[in-house]
Structure formats: structure tokens, C-alpha cells
Amino acid sequence: IELLNTYTPTGVADLEITTAAYFASTYSSLIFKCINMQPVTDNVDLRVSLGTGATPTYNSSFTGGFAINQVDGTATTGHWQQDSAYFPGGDAYATLFKEIGNGAAENCSGNLEVFNPASTTFEKMYNSFFTGHLYHDYQTCVWNTGRYVQTAALTGIKFFMESGNIANGIVKVYGIR
């Protein structure tokens, strides 16, 4: 595992990463560590799209599942449950975390791993695990897994909020040989 780069998106609509070396066959998977991702707009989702082609095209090709474990300010335990409202089903994106608040303590952090980014044989499997503070003062953990139904090699990844800009955050990119 090696750190490839660190990005600090601030006040931007999206963070698009298209560095060709990251998507080369050198790496069997890429890990994106998102730290303290916070939106400008209250109550929005953090999303990701994967792109293919010389100038990445972000296709309607995600399918997968989404599960949450939500705890409010007074509960001591939560429980995992599917949240089918966030299942990607042919969408151009996958939701990594839902309902992020834009208050001082509201943000989300987690990992996204994309497998075989350079493969032209296999679809791109992914999984993510995020935790954060929702706009209505709940603590939530989100697990998301699925596939990007494309056999073309990846050439880009884009992180963005459902609406509005990314206020701030850190994204570290790691390559796994």
C-alpha cells in the first residue's frame, strides 16, 4: 500500500481525480480515505462516480446495496438495516453517506475501495464504510457495496455532494499493488 496523493477540496462543486498513473495496472485496488467531508448545503448526501474514456464519462452503471446503523443522541445501541432508498440501480453515482449536516461538528469520514481499476475484463467491484454526524443530530455508520457495471478501464473518480459544494475535507488516495 502506498500513499499516492492528498487532496483538500474547499468550496468546490466536486473533487475529480483523473491522474492516469493511479488507474494503471500497477494497482490491484485503490483506496480513497475521505476525512471530515462537509457540505456547504445542509442535509445532503456524499456521492461518488467512476469514469471511463480519455475524458472520463460518468455512466449510469452502478448497482449495489446500502445499509445503515443509526444512533440518536440518547440511544446506547443501534441496529443495522438496509436502506433501499439509497441502493444504486443504474444510477451514475453511488451514495457514500446520507443526510450530512453543515454545522460545525457535522461531517463524515470513511473509506472507499475500488477493485481492479485498470481491468478491461472485470466489472469494478467497490465497497465503502463511512461514519458521521447527520443534520438532525444522529450518529450513523453506512456500509455500501456493489459494482460499477463497466468492463472498461477506469480513468477518473469524482466525489461530490447531492447539491451544493464541498465546504471542506481531505481525500487521501492509496494504491494497493
BAVEX-6329 format. One record per atom (N, C-alpha, C): atom name; x, y, z. Coordinates in pm, whole numbers, plus 50000, padded with zeros to 5 digits. Example, Ala and Ser with C-alpha at 12.3 -4.5 7.8 and 13.67 -1.06 7.14 Angstrom:
2
<node atom="N" x="51319" y="49431" z="50780"/>
<node atom="CA" x="51230" y="49550" z="50780"/>
<node atom="C" x="51320" y="49670" z="50780"/>
<node atom="N" x="51285" y="49775" z="50708"/>
<node atom="CA" x="51367" y="49894" z="50714"/>
<node atom="C" x="51290" y="50003" z="50787"/>
% end
This chain:
177
<node atom="N" x="50086" y="49882" z="50000"/>
<node atom="CA" x="50000" y="50000" z="50000"/>
<node atom="C" x="50090" y="50123" z="50000"/>
<node atom="N" x="50054" y="50219" z="49915"/>
<node atom="CA" x="50135" y="50341" z="49911"/>
<node atom="C" x="50045" y="50463" z="49893"/>
<node atom="N" x="50079" y="50568" z="49965"/>
<node atom="CA" x="50006" y="50694" z="49953"/>
<node atom="C" x="50043" y="50757" z="49819"/>
<node atom="N" x="49942" y="50785" z="49736"/>
<node atom="CA" x="49966" y="50844" z="49605"/>
<node atom="C" x="49950" y="50995" z="49606"/>
<node atom="N" x="49852" y="51045" z="49683"/>
<node atom="CA" x="49830" y="51189" z="49688"/>
<node atom="C" x="49730" y="51223" z="49797"/>
<node atom="N" x="49729" y="51350" z="49837"/>
<node atom="CA" x="49632" y="51404" z="49932"/>
<node atom="C" x="49567" y="51526" z="49869"/>
<node atom="N" x="49435" y="51529" z="49871"/>
<node atom="CA" x="49358" y="51641" z="49816"/>
<node atom="C" x="49282" y="51709" z="49929"/>
<node atom="N" x="49264" y="51840" z="49919"/>
<node atom="CA" x="49187" y="51915" z="50020"/>
<node atom="C" x="49083" y="52001" z="49949"/>
<node atom="N" x="48972" y="51940" z="49908"/>
<node atom="CA" x="48869" y="52019" z="49839"/>
<node atom="C" x="48806" y="52120" z="49935"/>
<node atom="N" x="48798" y="52246" z="49892"/>
<node atom="CA" x="48741" y="52352" z="49973"/>
<node atom="C" x="48657" y="52442" z="49884"/>
<node atom="N" x="48527" y="52447" z="49910"/>
<node atom="CA" x="48438" y="52534" z="49836"/>
<node atom="C" x="48426" y="52501" z="49688"/>
<node atom="N" x="48434" y="52372" z="49654"/>
<node atom="CA" x="48427" y="52330" z="49514"/>
<node atom="C" x="48305" y="52240" z="49492"/>
<node atom="N" x="48256" y="52237" z="49368"/>
<node atom="CA" x="48140" y="52154" z="49335"/>
<node atom="C" x="48172" y="52006" z="49345"/>
<node atom="N" x="48296" y="51967" z="49309"/>
<node atom="CA" x="48334" y="51827" z="49315"/>
<node atom="C" x="48486" y="51815" z="49322"/>
<node atom="N" x="48530" y="51697" z="49357"/>
<node atom="CA" x="48672" y="51662" z="49350"/>
<node atom="C" x="48683" y="51553" z="49246"/>
<node atom="N" x="48739" y="51587" z="49131"/>
<node atom="CA" x="48758" y="51490" z="49023"/>
<node atom="C" x="48905" y="51455" z="49015"/>
<node atom="N" x="48935" y="51325" z="49023"/>
<node atom="CA" x="49073" y="51275" z="49020"/>
<node atom="C" x="49088" y="51194" z="48891"/>
<node atom="N" x="49179" y="51239" z="48804"/>
<node atom="CA" x="49198" y="51174" z="48674"/>
<node atom="C" x="49344" y="51142" z="48646"/>
<node atom="N" x="49426" y="51137" z="48747"/>
<node atom="CA" x="49569" y="51107" z="48728"/>
<node atom="C" x="49585" y="50966" z="48673"/>
<node atom="N" x="49634" y="50956" z="48549"/>
<node atom="CA" x="49641" y="50827" z="48478"/>
<node atom="C" x="49719" y="50723" z="48556"/>
<node atom="N" x="49826" y="50762" z="48623"/>
<node atom="CA" x="49909" y="50665" z="48696"/>
<node atom="C" x="49831" y="50593" z="48806"/>
<node atom="N" x="49730" y="50656" z="48863"/>
<node atom="CA" x="49652" y="50592" z="48969"/>
<node atom="C" x="49569" y="50477" z="48913"/>
<node atom="N" x="49523" y="50492" z="48790"/>
<node atom="CA" x="49432" y="50394" z="48730"/>
<node atom="C" x="49506" y="50293" z="48643"/>
<node atom="N" x="49638" y="50293" z="48650"/>
<node atom="CA" x="49720" y="50200" z="48572"/>
<node atom="C" x="49715" y="50060" z="48632"/>
<node atom="N" x="49760" y="49963" z="48557"/>
<node atom="CA" x="49757" y="49824" z="48602"/>
<node atom="C" x="49852" y="49797" z="48718"/>
<node atom="N" x="49928" y="49897" z="48758"/>
<node atom="CA" x="50018" y="49886" z="48873"/>
<node atom="C" x="49942" y="49848" z="49000"/>
<node atom="N" x="49817" y="49893" z="49011"/>
<node atom="CA" x="49741" y="49877" z="49135"/>
<node atom="C" x="49623" y="49782" z="49119"/>
<node atom="N" x="49614" y="49686" z="49210"/>
<node atom="CA" x="49501" y="49592" z="49208"/>
<node atom="C" x="49376" y="49655" z="49268"/>
<node atom="N" x="49395" y="49756" z="49353"/>
<node atom="CA" x="49281" y="49832" z="49405"/>
<node atom="C" x="49329" y="49970" z="49447"/>
<node atom="N" x="49234" y="50061" z="49456"/>
<node atom="CA" x="49258" y="50197" z="49503"/>
<node atom="C" x="49172" y="50220" z="49626"/>
<node atom="N" x="49231" y="50281" z="49728"/>
<node atom="CA" x="49157" y="50317" z="49849"/>
<node atom="C" x="49154" y="50468" z="49859"/>
<node atom="N" x="49035" y="50521" z="49880"/>
<node atom="CA" x="49016" y="50665" z="49898"/>
<node atom="C" x="48970" y="50687" z="50041"/>
<node atom="N" x="49055" y="50752" z="50122"/>
<node atom="CA" x="49020" y="50784" z="50260"/>
<node atom="C" x="48967" y="50926" z="50263"/>
<node atom="N" x="48839" y="50939" z="50292"/>
<node atom="CA" x="48774" y="51070" z="50299"/>
<node atom="C" x="48765" y="51109" z="50446"/>
<node atom="N" x="48817" y="51227" z="50479"/>
<node atom="CA" x="48827" y="51270" z="50618"/>
<node atom="C" x="48755" y="51402" z="50636"/>
<node atom="N" x="48661" y="51406" z="50731"/>
<node atom="CA" x="48587" y="51528" z="50765"/>
<node atom="C" x="48527" y="51596" z="50643"/>
<node atom="N" x="48457" y="51520" z="50561"/>
<node atom="CA" x="48391" y="51576" z="50443"/>
<node atom="C" x="48266" y="51651" z="50489"/>
<node atom="N" x="48257" y="51777" z="50453"/>
<node atom="CA" x="48148" y="51861" z="50500"/>
<node atom="C" x="48088" y="51940" z="50383"/>
<node atom="N" x="47956" y="51944" z="50374"/>
<node atom="CA" x="47892" y="52018" z="50266"/>
<node atom="C" x="47868" y="52165" z="50302"/>
<node atom="N" x="47851" y="52248" z="50201"/>
<node atom="CA" x="47805" y="52385" z="50221"/>
<node atom="C" x="47656" y="52382" z="50254"/>
<node atom="N" x="47581" y="52297" z="50185"/>
<node atom="CA" x="47436" y="52286" z="50199"/>
<node atom="C" x="47402" y="52184" z="50307"/>
<node atom="N" x="47305" y="52213" z="50392"/>
<node atom="CA" x="47263" y="52123" z="50499"/>
<node atom="C" x="47180" y="52008" z="50442"/>
<node atom="N" x="47194" y="51888" z="50503"/>
<node atom="CA" x="47113" y="51772" z="50471"/>
<node atom="C" x="47131" y="51725" z="50326"/>
<node atom="N" x="47254" y="51693" z="50289"/>
<node atom="CA" x="47282" y="51639" z="50155"/>
<node atom="C" x="47365" y="51512" z="50167"/>
<node atom="N" x="47371" y="51436" z="50058"/>
<node atom="CA" x="47443" y="51309" z="50053"/>
<node atom="C" x="47579" y="51329" z="49988"/>
<node atom="N" x="47678" y="51252" z="50034"/>
<node atom="CA" x="47809" y="51245" z="49967"/>
<node atom="C" x="47801" y="51133" z="49865"/>
<node atom="N" x="47837" y="51164" z="49739"/>
<node atom="CA" x="47825" y="51068" z="49631"/>
<node atom="C" x="47959" y="51049" z="49560"/>
<node atom="N" x="47968" y="50941" z="49483"/>
<node atom="CA" x="48088" y="50912" z="49404"/>
<node atom="C" x="48044" y="50860" z="49267"/>
<node atom="N" x="48119" y="50899" z="49164"/>
<node atom="CA" x="48101" y="50846" z="49030"/>
<node atom="C" x="48235" y="50796" z="48979"/>
<node atom="N" x="48231" y="50692" z="48898"/>
<node atom="CA" x="48351" y="50638" z="48835"/>
<node atom="C" x="48340" y="50662" z="48685"/>
<node atom="N" x="48453" y="50700" z="48624"/>
<node atom="CA" x="48451" y="50735" z="48483"/>
<node atom="C" x="48543" y="50650" z="48399"/>
<node atom="N" x="48509" y="50642" z="48270"/>
<node atom="CA" x="48590" y="50570" z="48172"/>
<node atom="C" x="48610" y="50659" z="48051"/>
<node atom="N" x="48712" y="50629" z="47970"/>
<node atom="CA" x="48739" y="50704" z="47848"/>
<node atom="C" x="48845" y="50811" z="47867"/>
<node atom="N" x="48895" y="50864" z="47755"/>
<node atom="CA" x="49004" y="50963" z="47757"/>
<node atom="C" x="48966" y="51086" z="47839"/>
<node atom="N" x="48850" y="51141" z="47814"/>
<node atom="CA" x="48792" y="51243" z="47900"/>
<node atom="C" x="48681" y="51170" z="47974"/>
<node atom="N" x="48699" y="51142" z="48104"/>
<node atom="CA" x="48607" y="51049" z="48170"/>
<node atom="C" x="48459" y="51080" z="48146"/>
<node atom="N" x="48388" y="50974" z="48110"/>
<node atom="CA" x="48243" y="50978" z="48100"/>
<node atom="C" x="48191" y="50902" z="48221"/>
<node atom="N" x="48099" y="50963" z="48294"/>
<node atom="CA" x="48044" y="50904" z="48416"/>
<node atom="C" x="47909" y="50843" z="48382"/>
<node atom="N" x="47908" y="50711" z="48360"/>
<node atom="CA" x="47793" y="50637" z="48308"/>
<node atom="C" x="47692" y="50601" z="48416"/>
<node atom="N" x="47572" y="50566" z="48374"/>
<node atom="CA" x="47466" y="50519" z="48463"/>
<node atom="C" x="47483" y="50370" z="48484"/>
<node atom="N" x="47580" y="50332" z="48565"/>
<node atom="CA" x="47618" y="50192" z="48570"/>
<node atom="C" x="47639" y="50134" z="48709"/>
<node atom="N" x="47590" y="50196" z="48813"/>
<node atom="CA" x="47609" y="50143" z="48948"/>
<node atom="C" x="47494" y="50053" z="48987"/>
<node atom="N" x="47526" y="49946" z="49059"/>
<node atom="CA" x="47425" y="49863" z="49122"/>
<node atom="C" x="47482" y="49813" z="49254"/>
<node atom="N" x="47401" y="49797" z="49356"/>
<node atom="CA" x="47455" y="49753" z="49484"/>
<node atom="C" x="47358" y="49769" z="49598"/>
<node atom="N" x="47413" y="49769" z="49720"/>
<node atom="CA" x="47333" y="49778" z="49841"/>
<node atom="C" x="47380" y="49890" z="49931"/>
<node atom="N" x="47300" y="49923" z="50030"/>
<node atom="CA" x="47330" y="50033" z="50122"/>
<node atom="C" x="47267" y="49995" z="50256"/>
<node atom="N" x="47346" y="49993" z="50362"/>
<node atom="CA" x="47295" y="49959" z="50495"/>
<node atom="C" x="47343" y="50063" z="50594"/>
<node atom="N" x="47262" y="50091" z="50695"/>
<node atom="CA" x="47296" y="50192" z="50795"/>
<node atom="C" x="47281" y="50137" z="50936"/>
<node atom="N" x="47353" y="50196" z="51028"/>
<node atom="CA" x="47338" y="50172" z="51171"/>
<node atom="C" x="47331" y="50310" z="51233"/>
<node atom="N" x="47211" y="50350" z="51275"/>
<node atom="CA" x="47190" y="50487" z="51320"/>
<node atom="C" x="47162" y="50492" z="51468"/>
<node atom="N" x="47224" y="50587" z="51536"/>
<node atom="CA" x="47206" y="50606" z="51680"/>
<node atom="C" x="47174" y="50752" z="51705"/>
<node atom="N" x="47068" y="50779" z="51782"/>
<node atom="CA" x="47039" y="50918" z="51815"/>
<node atom="C" x="47116" y="50958" z="51940"/>
<node atom="N" x="47103" y="51079" z="51983"/>
<node atom="CA" x="47180" y="51131" z="52095"/>
<node atom="C" x="47154" y="51064" z="52228"/>
<node atom="N" x="47041" y="50992" z="52243"/>
<node atom="CA" x="47009" y="50931" z="52372"/>
<node atom="C" x="47020" y="50778" z="52371"/>
<node atom="N" x="47018" y="50717" z="52253"/>
<node atom="CA" x="47022" y="50571" z="52246"/>
<node atom="C" x="47164" y="50521" z="52273"/>
<node atom="N" x="47173" y="50402" z="52327"/>
<node atom="CA" x="47304" y="50343" z="52354"/>
<node atom="C" x="47343" y="50240" z="52248"/>
<node atom="N" x="47245" y="50190" z="52174"/>
<node atom="CA" x="47274" y="50093" z="52069"/>
<node atom="C" x="47190" y="50123" z="51946"/>
<node atom="N" x="47241" y="50084" z="51835"/>
<node atom="CA" x="47167" y="50095" z="51710"/>
<node atom="C" x="47153" y="49957" z="51650"/>
<node atom="N" x="47106" y="49951" z="51529"/>
<node atom="CA" x="47097" y="49823" z="51460"/>
<node atom="C" x="47116" y="49847" z="51310"/>
<node atom="N" x="47174" y="49748" z="51244"/>
<node atom="CA" x="47196" y="49757" z="51101"/>
<node atom="C" x="47067" y="49728" z="51028"/>
<node atom="N" x="47041" y="49805" z="50923"/>
<node atom="CA" x="46924" y="49781" z="50839"/>
<node atom="C" x="46954" y="49829" z="50698"/>
<node atom="N" x="46891" y="49763" z="50601"/>
<node atom="CA" x="46904" y="49810" z="50464"/>
<node atom="C" x="46827" y="49938" z="50447"/>
<node atom="N" x="46875" y="50023" z="50360"/>
<node atom="CA" x="46804" y="50146" z="50327"/>
<node atom="C" x="46794" y="50151" z="50175"/>
<node atom="N" x="46688" y="50088" z="50122"/>
<node atom="CA" x="46676" y="50070" z="49977"/>
<node atom="C" x="46661" y="50202" z="49903"/>
<node atom="N" x="46628" y="50310" z="49971"/>
<node atom="CA" x="46619" y="50441" z="49906"/>
<node atom="C" x="46754" y="50482" z="49849"/>
<node atom="N" x="46862" y="50423" z="49903"/>
<node atom="CA" x="46996" y="50459" z="49859"/>
<node atom="C" x="47064" y="50350" z="49778"/>
<node atom="N" x="46992" y="50244" z="49741"/>
<node atom="CA" x="47050" y="50140" z="49656"/>
<node atom="C" x="47076" y="50201" z="49519"/>
<node atom="N" x="47198" y="50192" z="49468"/>
<node atom="CA" x="47216" y="50238" z="49330"/>
<node atom="C" x="47159" y="50133" z="49236"/>
<node atom="N" x="47080" y="50176" z="49142"/>
<node atom="CA" x="47019" y="50083" z="49046"/>
<node atom="C" x="47024" y="50143" z="48907"/>
<node atom="N" x="47142" y="50141" z="48847"/>
<node atom="CA" x="47158" y="50204" z="48717"/>
<node atom="C" x="47187" y="50352" z="48727"/>
<node atom="N" x="47218" y="50400" z="48846"/>
<node atom="CA" x="47249" y="50542" z="48865"/>
<node atom="C" x="47391" y="50572" z="48818"/>
<node atom="N" x="47419" y="50698" z="48794"/>
<node atom="CA" x="47553" y="50742" z="48754"/>
<node atom="C" x="47641" y="50765" z="48876"/>
<node atom="N" x="47592" y="50730" z="48994"/>
<node atom="CA" x="47667" y="50751" z="49117"/>
<node atom="C" x="47625" y="50648" z="49222"/>
<node atom="N" x="47708" y="50637" z="49325"/>
<node atom="CA" x="47673" y="50561" z="49445"/>
<node atom="C" x="47677" y="50659" z="49562"/>
<node atom="N" x="47587" y="50644" z="49656"/>
<node atom="CA" x="47585" y="50728" z="49775"/>
<node atom="C" x="47678" y="50667" z="49879"/>
<node atom="N" x="47773" y="50747" z="49928"/>
<node atom="CA" x="47867" y="50701" z="50030"/>
<node atom="C" x="47817" y="50732" z="50171"/>
<node atom="N" x="47746" y="50843" z="50187"/>
<node atom="CA" x="47692" y="50881" z="50318"/>
<node atom="C" x="47571" y="50970" z="50295"/>
<node atom="N" x="47471" y="50959" z="50381"/>
<node atom="CA" x="47347" y="51032" z="50361"/>
<node atom="C" x="47327" y="51142" z="50465"/>
<node atom="N" x="47252" y="51245" z="50426"/>
<node atom="CA" x="47199" y="51348" z="50516"/>
<node atom="C" x="47306" y="51417" z="50602"/>
<node atom="N" x="47416" y="51456" z="50542"/>
<node atom="CA" x="47523" y="51523" z="50616"/>
<node atom="C" x="47479" y="51665" z="50650"/>
<node atom="N" x="47502" y="51703" z="50775"/>
<node atom="CA" x="47475" y="51840" z="50815"/>
<node atom="C" x="47591" y="51931" z="50782"/>
<node atom="N" x="47566" y="52062" z="50783"/>
<node atom="CA" x="47673" y="52157" z="50755"/>
<node atom="C" x="47711" y="52238" z="50878"/>
<node atom="N" x="47669" y="52193" z="50997"/>
<node atom="CA" x="47707" y="52259" z="51120"/>
<node atom="C" x="47853" y="52232" z="51155"/>
<node atom="N" x="47902" y="52304" z="51254"/>
<node atom="CA" x="48045" y="52297" z="51290"/>
<node atom="C" x="48093" y="52155" z="51319"/>
<node atom="N" x="48012" y="52072" z="51381"/>
<node atom="CA" x="48054" y="51936" z="51417"/>
<node atom="C" x="48000" y="51829" z="51322"/>
<node atom="N" x="47933" y="51871" z="51216"/>
<node atom="CA" x="47867" y="51776" z="51127"/>
<node atom="C" x="47952" y="51751" z="51003"/>
<node atom="N" x="47988" y="51624" z="50982"/>
<node atom="CA" x="48069" y="51584" z="50867"/>
<node atom="C" x="48067" y="51432" z="50861"/>
<node atom="N" x="48137" y="51376" z="50763"/>
<node atom="CA" x="48151" y="51231" z="50757"/>
<node atom="C" x="48293" y="51194" z="50716"/>
<node atom="N" x="48334" y="51075" z="50756"/>
<node atom="CA" x="48467" y="51023" z="50722"/>
<node atom="C" x="48453" y="50875" z="50692"/>
<node atom="N" x="48540" y="50825" z="50603"/>
<node atom="CA" x="48536" y="50682" z="50574"/>
<node atom="C" x="48628" y="50644" z="50461"/>
<node atom="N" x="48615" y="50518" z="50419"/>
<node atom="CA" x="48699" y="50460" z="50315"/>
<node atom="C" x="48613" y="50407" z="50201"/>
<node atom="N" x="48663" y="50426" z="50080"/>
<node atom="CA" x="48606" y="50364" z="49960"/>
<node atom="C" x="48718" y="50287" z="49894"/>
<node atom="N" x="48694" y="50158" z="49863"/>
<node atom="CA" x="48792" y="50079" z="49790"/>
<node atom="C" x="48731" y="50034" z="49658"/>
<node atom="N" x="48804" y="50056" z="49550"/>
<node atom="CA" x="48763" y="50015" z="49416"/>
<node atom="C" x="48863" y="49912" z="49367"/>
<node atom="N" x="48813" y="49796" z="49325"/>
<node atom="CA" x="48899" y="49684" z="49287"/>
<node atom="C" x="48919" y="49678" z="49135"/>
<node atom="N" x="49038" y="49638" z="49093"/>
<node atom="CA" x="49073" y="49619" z="48952"/>
<node atom="C" x="49042" y="49740" z="48864"/>
<node atom="N" x="49090" y="49858" z="48901"/>
<node atom="CA" x="49054" y="49979" z="48824"/>
<node atom="C" x="49100" y="49977" z="48679"/>
<node atom="N" x="49207" y="49906" z="48647"/>
<node atom="CA" x="49259" y="49904" z="48509"/>
<node atom="C" x="49206" y="49788" z="48427"/>
<node atom="N" x="49130" y="49699" z="48487"/>
<node atom="CA" x="49084" y="49579" z="48417"/>
<node atom="C" x="48989" y="49615" z="48302"/>
<node atom="N" x="49008" y="49546" z="48190"/>
<node atom="CA" x="48913" y="49555" z="48079"/>
<node atom="C" x="48835" y="49424" z="48066"/>
<node atom="N" x="48851" y="49336" z="48164"/>
<node atom="CA" x="48782" y="49208" z="48167"/>
<node atom="C" x="48671" y="49208" z="48271"/>
<node atom="N" x="48700" y="49263" z="48390"/>
<node atom="CA" x="48607" y="49255" z="48502"/>
<node atom="C" x="48536" y="49387" z="48528"/>
<node atom="N" x="48412" y="49375" z="48578"/>
<node atom="CA" x="48342" y="49493" z="48628"/>
<node atom="C" x="48417" y="49543" z="48751"/>
<node atom="N" x="48395" y="49665" z="48789"/>
<node atom="CA" x="48466" y="49724" z="48902"/>
<node atom="C" x="48382" y="49708" z="49029"/>
<node atom="N" x="48426" y="49619" z="49118"/>
<node atom="CA" x="48359" y="49600" z="49246"/>
<node atom="C" x="48409" y="49708" z="49342"/>
<node atom="N" x="48323" y="49748" z="49434"/>
<node atom="CA" x="48362" y="49850" z="49531"/>
<node atom="C" x="48295" y="49821" z="49665"/>
<node atom="N" x="48355" y="49873" z="49770"/>
<node atom="CA" x="48288" y="49875" z="49900"/>
<node atom="C" x="48333" y="49999" z="49975"/>
<node atom="N" x="48246" y="50044" z="50064"/>
<node atom="CA" x="48280" y="50161" z="50144"/>
<node atom="C" x="48220" y="50147" z="50283"/>
<node atom="N" x="48284" y="50213" z="50376"/>
<node atom="CA" x="48233" y="50221" z="50513"/>
<node atom="C" x="48259" y="50364" z="50561"/>
<node atom="N" x="48152" y="50434" z="50598"/>
<node atom="CA" x="48161" y="50573" z="50643"/>
<node atom="C" x="48087" y="50589" z="50775"/>
<node atom="N" x="48130" y="50684" z="50852"/>
<node atom="CA" x="48061" y="50721" z="50975"/>
<node atom="C" x="48053" y="50873" z="50979"/>
<node atom="N" x="47951" y="50925" z="51046"/>
<node atom="CA" x="47940" y="51071" z="51051"/>
<node atom="C" x="47822" y="51119" z="51131"/>
<node atom="N" x="47807" y="51250" z="51129"/>
<node atom="CA" x="47708" y="51323" z="51206"/>
<node atom="C" x="47606" y="51382" z="51109"/>
<node atom="N" x="47482" y="51335" z="51119"/>
<node atom="CA" x="47377" y="51381" z="51030"/>
<node atom="C" x="47322" y="51517" z="51072"/>
<node atom="N" x="47248" y="51580" z="50983"/>
<node atom="CA" x="47195" y="51714" z="51007"/>
<node atom="C" x="47098" y="51718" z="51125"/>
<node atom="N" x="47031" y="51608" z="51157"/>
<node atom="CA" x="46933" y="51607" z="51267"/>
<node atom="C" x="46991" y="51545" z="51394"/>
<node atom="N" x="47122" y="51554" z="51408"/>
<node atom="CA" x="47194" y="51519" z="51530"/>
<node atom="C" x="47197" y="51369" z="51559"/>
<node atom="N" x="47197" y="51287" z="51456"/>
<node atom="CA" x="47218" y="51144" z="51472"/>
<node atom="C" x="47360" y="51109" z="51432"/>
<node atom="N" x="47412" y="51005" z="51493"/>
<node atom="CA" x="47540" y="50946" z="51453"/>
<node atom="C" x="47504" y="50823" z="51369"/>
<node atom="N" x="47566" y="50808" z="51253"/>
<node atom="CA" x="47533" y="50698" z="51164"/>
<node atom="C" x="47659" y="50635" z="51106"/>
<node atom="N" x="47654" y="50505" z="51090"/>
<node atom="CA" x="47755" y="50431" z="51014"/>
<node atom="C" x="47686" y="50380" z="50889"/>
<node atom="N" x="47755" y="50389" z="50775"/>
<node atom="CA" x="47698" y="50345" z="50648"/>
<node atom="C" x="47792" y="50247" z="50581"/>
<node atom="N" x="47739" y="50136" z="50537"/>
<node atom="CA" x="47815" y="50038" z="50461"/>
<node atom="C" x="47750" y="50029" z="50325"/>
<node atom="N" x="47832" y="50038" z="50222"/>
<node atom="CA" x="47783" y="50037" z="50085"/>
<node atom="C" x="47872" y="49945" z="50004"/>
<node atom="N" x="47812" y="49858" z="49926"/>
<node atom="CA" x="47889" y="49768" z="49842"/>
<node atom="C" x="47816" y="49748" z="49711"/>
<node atom="N" x="47892" y="49717" z="49609"/>
<node atom="CA" x="47826" y="49694" z="49481"/>
<node atom="C" x="47926" y="49682" z="49368"/>
<node atom="N" x="47877" y="49716" z="49250"/>
<node atom="CA" x="47962" y="49707" z="49133"/>
<node atom="C" x="47930" y="49819" z="49036"/>
<node atom="N" x="48032" y="49857" z="48965"/>
<node atom="CA" x="48020" y="49953" z="48857"/>
<node atom="C" x="48017" y="49866" z="48732"/>
<node atom="N" x="47906" y="49859" z="48664"/>
<node atom="CA" x="47882" y="49762" z="48559"/>
<node atom="C" x="47948" y="49809" z="48428"/>
<node atom="N" x="48082" y="49816" z="48432"/>
<node atom="CA" x="48161" y="49853" z="48315"/>
<node atom="C" x="48286" y="49766" z="48314"/>
<node atom="N" x="48324" y="49715" z="48199"/>
<node atom="CA" x="48448" y="49640" z="48189"/>
<node atom="C" x="48561" y="49727" z="48133"/>
<node atom="N" x="48532" y="49849" z="48096"/>
<node atom="CA" x="48637" y="49940" z="48050"/>
<node atom="C" x="48723" y="49982" z="48169"/>
<node atom="N" x="48849" y="50012" z="48142"/>
<node atom="CA" x="48939" y="50060" z="48248"/>
<node atom="C" x="48890" y="50196" z="48299"/>
<node atom="N" x="48905" y="50216" z="48429"/>
<node atom="CA" x="48868" y="50345" z="48487"/>
<node atom="C" x="48972" y="50451" z="48452"/>
<node atom="N" x="48925" y="50573" z="48434"/>
<node atom="CA" x="49015" y="50685" z="48408"/>
<node atom="C" x="48987" y="50804" z="48499"/>
<node atom="N" x="48884" y="50792" z="48583"/>
<node atom="CA" x="48853" y="50902" z="48673"/>
<node atom="C" x="48758" y="50861" z="48783"/>
<node atom="N" x="48760" y="50941" z="48889"/>
<node atom="CA" x="48666" y="50926" z="49000"/>
<node atom="C" x="48626" y="51066" z="49043"/>
<node atom="N" x="48501" y="51082" z="49079"/>
<node atom="CA" x="48451" y="51214" z="49117"/>
<node atom="C" x="48372" y="51202" z="49247"/>
<node atom="N" x="48411" y="51281" z="49348"/>
<node atom="CA" x="48338" y="51291" z="49474"/>
<node atom="C" x="48260" y="51422" z="49470"/>
<node atom="N" x="48133" y="51417" z="49512"/>
<node atom="CA" x="48051" y="51538" z="49509"/>
<node atom="C" x="47934" y="51525" z="49606"/>
<node atom="N" x="47875" y="51638" z="49642"/>
<node atom="CA" x="47757" y="51640" z="49727"/>
<node atom="C" x="47633" y="51634" z="49638"/>
<node atom="N" x="47525" y="51585" z="49695"/>
<node atom="CA" x="47398" y="51576" z="49623"/>
<node atom="C" x="47360" y="51711" z="49561"/>
<node atom="N" x="47381" y="51818" z="49635"/>
<node atom="CA" x="47362" y="51953" z="49582"/>
<node atom="C" x="47456" y="52046" z="49660"/>
<node atom="N" x="47490" y="52156" z="49598"/>
<node atom="CA" x="47583" y="52250" z="49661"/>
<node atom="C" x="47726" y="52200" z="49655"/>
<node atom="N" x="47814" y="52277" z="49713"/>
<node atom="CA" x="47958" y="52249" z="49708"/>
<node atom="C" x="48006" y="52165" z="49826"/>
<node atom="N" x="48127" y="52113" z="49811"/>
<node atom="CA" x="48200" y="52054" z="49922"/>
<node atom="C" x="48261" y="52172" z="49998"/>
<node atom="N" x="48223" y="52191" z="50123"/>
<node atom="CA" x="48278" y="52303" z="50202"/>
<node atom="C" x="48425" y="52280" z="50231"/>
<node atom="N" x="48456" y="52158" z="50278"/>
<node atom="CA" x="48595" y="52122" z="50307"/>
<node atom="C" x="48604" y="51972" z="50332"/>
<node atom="N" x="48726" y="51924" z="50337"/>
<node atom="CA" x="48753" y="51784" z="50362"/>
<node atom="C" x="48892" y="51748" z="50316"/>
<node atom="N" x="48927" y="51623" z="50336"/>
<node atom="CA" x="49056" y="51570" z="50292"/>
<node atom="C" x="49030" y="51436" z="50226"/>
<node atom="N" x="49091" y="51412" z="50112"/>
<node atom="CA" x="49082" y="51282" z="50044"/>
<node atom="C" x="49223" y="51234" z="50017"/>
<node atom="N" x="49258" y="51121" z="50077"/>
<node atom="CA" x="49389" y="51059" z="50054"/>
<node atom="C" x="49369" y="50941" z="49961"/>
<node atom="N" x="49454" y="50929" z="49861"/>
<node atom="CA" x="49446" y="50821" z="49764"/>
<node atom="C" x="49561" y="50724" z="49788"/>
<node atom="N" x="49528" y="50595" z="49806"/>
<node atom="CA" x="49627" y="50491" z="49826"/>
<node atom="C" x="49615" y="50388" z="49715"/>
<node atom="N" x="49728" y="50337" z="49669"/>
<node atom="CA" x="49730" y="50230" z="49571"/>
<node atom="C" x="49775" y="50102" z="49637"/>
<node atom="N" x="49709" y="49991" z="49606"/>
<node atom="CA" x="49745" y="49858" z="49657"/>
<node atom="C" x="49805" y="49780" z="49541"/>
<node atom="N" x="49928" y="49734" z="49557"/>
<node atom="CA" x="49994" y="49658" z="49449"/>
<node atom="C" x="49954" y="49513" z="49457"/>
% end
